[in-house]
Amino acid sequence: MPALTAPAPTVPAPSAGPACGACPHPLAAHDAVGLRYCRATAISELDRGCVCRTA
């Protein structure tokens, strides 16, 4: 019978750059409208839906 080994530790996926303060997407994934919307959302401390067009 083969020896049992401990599972490999979970490593978080590498980030695609700085995170957005208003939605779960990286800033690099924002178009001009999404970037403006998310910045206004974060500055105004609003809780509203995401408008990002991620592909």
N, C-alpha and C positions, 0 to 999 in steps of 0.2 A: 504494500500500500504506500502511495507517495506521501511524503511529509507535508503537513499543512503549514501554510505561511499566512502571515497577517496580510489583509488587503492593503493595497497601495493607498497612501494618503490622498485625499481629494485636494487638487490644486485648482484655484480659480482660473478661469480663462483670462488670457491677457486682454487688457483694456484697449479699445480702439481710440484712445485719446481721452482728453478731459471729459468728465461726465456733465450732463446738463443739470442744472439745479431745479428744473421744473418737470422733467419727464425722464423716462428710463433710457433714453438714447444718448449716445456720445455726441458731443458738439459737432464733430466732423460729419455726422449723418444729417444735419439740418440744412435745409435750403434757406434762402433769404427770408421767406415768410415765416417758416418754422422758428428760425433763430430769433427774429423780432418778437414773435408771439411768446416764446419761452422766456426770453429776457424780461418782457413786460409782466409775465405771470410770476416769475421769481421776485422781481423788484417790488411788485404790488402784494406779494404774499397771498396770491389767489390760489384756490383749489379748483382748477378747471381741467377739462380733457385735453388730450394731446392732439395737435394738428400736424405732426411731423409726417412727411412722406418718405418713409424708409423703404428701401428696396430689398 
